């Protein structure tokens, strides 16, 4: 038993006559480890990208809500009236009248 452990530690399984099958397994396991590491890095990058996009969506949503609130303020009649008051434009006391235009189509 002691001889086997000492042989493994010295690497005799890599230089013996039937070491080709050992090398194949070592290379295969190394290849699988490289694929696993690359996959893990790819998954981490996607997680970071998703987190960044989520933060960007939150910022854009809050900016949208802020701009919508400002737009609602600008659309108010009282705000518009105050803005055009210095140009001496006021609210009309007479209601608007509807103009209907009838077009005559020529027959061919």
MITISE-397241 format. One line per 8 residues: number of its first residue (from 1); their letters; for each residue x, y, z of N, C-alpha, C. Coordinates in Angstrom, 1 decimal. Example, Ala and Ser with C-alpha at 12.3 -4.5 7.8 and 13.67 -1.06 7.14 Angstrom:
// residues 2
1	AS	13.2,-5.7,7.8,12.3,-4.5,7.8,13.2,-3.3,7.8; 12.8,-2.2,7.1,13.7,-1.1,7.1,12.9,0.0,7.9
END
This chain:
// residues 108
1	XXXXXXXX	0.8,-1.2,0.0,0.0,0.0,0.0,0.9,1.3,0.0; 1.9,1.2,0.8,2.8,2.4,0.9,3.5,2.6,-0.4; 3.9,1.5,-1.1,4.6,1.6,-2.3,3.7,2.2,-3.4; 2.4,1.9,-3.4,1.4,2.5,-4.4,1.3,4.0,-4.2; 1.1,4.4,-3.0,1.0,5.8,-2.7,2.2,6.6,-3.1; 3.4,6.0,-2.7,4.7,6.6,-3.1,4.8,6.7,-4.6; 4.4,5.7,-5.3,4.4,5.7,-6.8,3.5,6.7,-7.4; 2.3,7.0,-6.8,1.4,8.0,-7.3,2.0,9.4,-7.1
9	XXXXXXXX	2.6,9.6,-5.9,3.2,10.9,-5.5,4.4,11.2,-6.5; 5.2,10.2,-6.8,6.3,10.4,-7.7,5.9,10.5,-9.2; 4.7,10.1,-9.5,4.2,10.2,-10.9,4.5,9.1,-11.8; 4.7,7.9,-11.2,5.0,6.7,-12.0,3.9,6.3,-12.9; 2.6,6.7,-12.5,1.5,6.3,-13.4,1.5,7.1,-14.7; 2.3,8.2,-14.7,2.3,9.0,-15.9,3.5,8.6,-16.9; 4.4,7.8,-16.4,5.6,7.5,-17.2,5.7,6.0,-17.4; 4.8,5.2,-16.9,4.8,3.7,-17.1,4.4,3.4,-18.5
17	XXXXXXXX	4.5,2.1,-18.9,4.2,1.6,-20.2,2.8,1.8,-20.6; 1.8,1.6,-19.7,0.4,1.8,-20.0,-0.1,3.2,-19.6; 0.7,4.2,-19.6,0.3,5.5,-19.1,-0.5,6.2,-20.1; -0.6,5.7,-21.4,-1.4,6.4,-22.4,-2.9,6.6,-22.0; -3.4,5.5,-21.4,-4.8,5.6,-21.0,-5.0,6.6,-19.8; -4.0,6.7,-18.9,-4.0,7.7,-17.9,-3.9,9.1,-18.4; -3.1,9.3,-19.4,-3.0,10.6,-20.0,-4.3,11.1,-20.7; -4.9,10.1,-21.3,-6.2,10.4,-22.0,-7.2,10.9,-20.9
25	XXXXXXXX	-7.3,10.2,-19.8,-8.3,10.6,-18.8,-7.9,11.9,-18.2; -6.6,12.2,-17.9,-6.2,13.4,-17.4,-6.5,14.6,-18.3; -6.2,14.4,-19.6,-6.5,15.4,-20.6,-8.0,15.7,-20.7; -8.8,14.6,-20.7,-10.3,14.7,-20.7,-10.8,15.5,-19.5; -10.3,15.1,-18.3,-10.8,15.8,-17.1,-10.4,17.3,-17.1; -9.2,17.6,-17.6,-8.7,19.0,-17.7,-9.6,19.7,-18.7; -9.9,19.1,-19.8,-10.8,19.8,-20.8,-12.2,20.1,-20.2; -12.7,19.1,-19.4,-14.0,19.3,-18.8,-13.9,20.5,-17.7
33	XXXXXXXX	-12.8,20.5,-17.0,-12.6,21.6,-16.0,-12.5,23.0,-16.7; -11.9,23.0,-17.8,-11.8,24.3,-18.6,-13.2,24.7,-19.1; -13.9,23.8,-19.6,-15.3,24.1,-20.0,-16.1,24.6,-18.9; -16.0,23.9,-17.7,-16.8,24.3,-16.5,-16.4,25.7,-16.1; -15.1,26.1,-16.0,-14.7,27.4,-15.6,-15.2,28.4,-16.6; -15.1,28.2,-17.9,-15.6,29.1,-18.9,-17.1,29.3,-18.8; -17.8,28.3,-18.5,-19.3,28.4,-18.4,-19.6,29.2,-17.1; -18.9,29.0,-16.1,-19.1,29.8,-14.8,-18.9,31.2,-15.1
41	XXXXXXXX	-17.8,31.6,-15.8,-17.5,33.0,-16.0,-18.6,33.6,-16.9; -19.0,32.9,-17.9,-20.1,33.4,-18.8,-21.4,33.6,-18.0; -21.7,32.7,-17.1,-22.9,32.9,-16.2,-22.8,34.1,-15.3; -21.6,34.3,-14.8,-21.3,35.5,-13.9,-21.5,36.8,-14.7; -20.9,36.8,-15.9,-21.1,38.0,-16.7,-22.5,38.3,-17.0; -23.3,37.3,-17.3,-24.7,37.5,-17.6,-25.5,38.0,-16.3; -25.1,37.5,-15.2,-25.7,38.0,-13.9,-25.4,39.5,-13.7; -24.1,39.9,-13.9,-23.8,41.3,-13.8,-24.5,42.1,-14.8
49	XXXXXXXX	-24.6,41.7,-16.0,-25.3,42.4,-17.0,-26.8,42.6,-16.7; -27.4,41.5,-16.2,-28.8,41.6,-15.8,-29.0,42.6,-14.6; -28.1,42.6,-13.7,-28.1,43.6,-12.5,-28.0,45.0,-13.0; -27.1,45.2,-13.9,-26.9,46.6,-14.5,-28.1,47.0,-15.3; -28.7,46.1,-16.1,-29.9,46.5,-16.8,-31.1,46.7,-15.9; -31.2,46.0,-14.8,-32.3,46.2,-13.9,-32.1,47.6,-13.2; -30.9,47.9,-12.9,-30.7,49.3,-12.3,-31.0,50.4,-13.3; -30.7,50.2,-14.5,-30.9,51.2,-15.6,-32.5,51.3,-15.8
57	XXXXXXXX	-33.2,50.2,-15.7,-34.6,50.2,-15.9,-35.3,51.0,-14.8; -34.8,50.8,-13.5,-35.3,51.5,-12.4,-35.1,53.0,-12.5; -33.9,53.4,-13.0,-33.6,54.8,-13.2,-34.4,55.4,-14.2; -34.6,54.7,-15.3,-35.4,55.2,-16.4,-36.9,55.3,-16.0; -37.4,54.4,-15.2,-38.8,54.4,-14.8,-39.0,55.6,-13.8; -38.0,55.9,-13.0,-38.2,57.0,-12.1,-38.1,58.3,-12.9; -37.2,58.4,-13.9,-37.1,59.6,-14.7,-38.5,59.8,-15.5; -39.0,58.7,-15.9,-40.3,58.8,-16.7,-41.4,59.3,-15.7
65	XXXXXXXX	-41.5,58.8,-14.5,-42.5,59.3,-13.6,-42.3,60.8,-13.3; -41.1,61.2,-13.1,-40.8,62.6,-12.9,-41.2,63.5,-14.0; -40.8,63.1,-15.2,-41.2,63.9,-16.4,-42.7,63.9,-16.6; -43.4,62.8,-16.4,-44.8,62.7,-16.5,-45.5,63.7,-15.5; -45.0,63.8,-14.3,-45.5,64.7,-13.3,-45.3,66.1,-13.8; -44.1,66.4,-14.3,-43.9,67.8,-14.9,-44.8,68.1,-16.0; -45.1,67.1,-16.9,-46.0,67.3,-18.0,-47.4,67.6,-17.5; -47.8,66.9,-16.5,-49.2,67.1,-16.0,-49.3,68.5,-15.4
73	XXXXXXXX	-48.2,69.0,-14.8,-48.2,70.4,-14.3,-48.3,71.4,-15.4; -47.5,71.1,-16.5,-47.5,72.1,-17.6,-48.8,72.1,-18.4; -49.6,71.0,-18.3,-50.8,70.9,-19.1,-52.0,71.6,-18.3; -51.8,71.9,-17.1,-52.9,72.5,-16.3,-53.2,73.9,-16.9; -54.5,74.2,-16.9,-55.0,75.5,-17.4,-54.5,76.7,-16.6; -54.4,76.5,-15.3,-53.9,77.6,-14.5,-52.4,77.9,-14.8; -51.7,76.9,-15.1,-50.2,77.1,-15.4,-50.1,77.8,-16.7; -50.9,77.3,-17.7,-50.8,78.0,-19.0,-51.2,79.4,-18.9
81	XXXXXXXX	-52.3,79.7,-18.2,-52.8,81.0,-18.0,-51.7,81.9,-17.4; -51.0,81.4,-16.4,-50.0,82.2,-15.7,-48.8,82.5,-16.7; -48.5,81.5,-17.5,-47.4,81.7,-18.4,-47.7,82.7,-19.5; -48.9,82.8,-20.0,-49.2,83.7,-21.1,-49.8,85.0,-20.6; -49.9,85.2,-19.3,-50.4,86.4,-18.7,-49.6,87.6,-19.1; -48.2,87.5,-19.1,-47.4,88.6,-19.4,-47.5,89.0,-20.9; -48.0,88.2,-21.7,-48.2,88.5,-23.1,-49.6,89.1,-23.3; -50.3,89.3,-22.2,-51.7,89.8,-22.2,-52.6,89.0,-23.0
89	XXXXXXXX	-52.5,87.7,-22.8,-53.5,86.7,-23.4,-54.2,86.1,-22.3; -55.5,86.2,-22.4,-56.4,85.7,-21.3,-57.3,84.6,-21.7; -58.1,84.2,-20.8,-59.1,83.2,-21.1,-60.3,83.9,-21.7; -60.9,83.3,-22.7,-62.0,83.9,-23.4,-63.3,83.7,-22.5; -64.1,84.7,-22.5,-65.3,84.6,-21.7,-66.4,84.0,-22.5; -66.3,84.0,-23.8,-67.3,83.4,-24.7,-66.8,82.0,-25.1; -67.7,81.0,-25.0,-67.3,79.7,-25.4,-67.0,79.6,-26.9; -66.2,78.6,-27.2,-65.9,78.5,-28.7,-67.1,78.0,-29.5
97	XXXXXXXX	-67.1,78.4,-30.7,-68.2,77.9,-31.6,-67.6,76.9,-32.6; -68.4,75.9,-32.9,-68.0,74.9,-33.8,-68.2,75.3,-35.2; -67.2,75.2,-36.1,-67.4,75.5,-37.5,-67.4,74.2,-38.3; -68.5,74.1,-39.0,-68.6,72.9,-39.8,-68.5,73.3,-41.3; -67.6,72.6,-42.0,-67.4,72.9,-43.4,-67.9,71.8,-44.2; -68.8,72.1,-45.1,-69.4,71.1,-46.0,-68.7,71.2,-47.3; -68.1,70.1,-47.7,-67.5,70.1,-49.0,-68.4,69.5,-50.1; -68.4,70.1,-51.2,-69.2,69.5,-52.3,-68.3,68.7,-53.2
105	XXXX	-68.7,67.4,-53.4,-67.9,66.5,-54.2,-68.5,66.6,-55.6; -67.6,66.7,-56.6,-68.1,66.8,-58.0,-68.3,65.4,-58.5; -69.4,65.1,-59.2,-69.7,63.8,-59.8,-69.1,63.7,-61.2; -68.6,62.6,-61.5,-67.9,62.3,-62.7,-68.8,61.7,-63.7
END
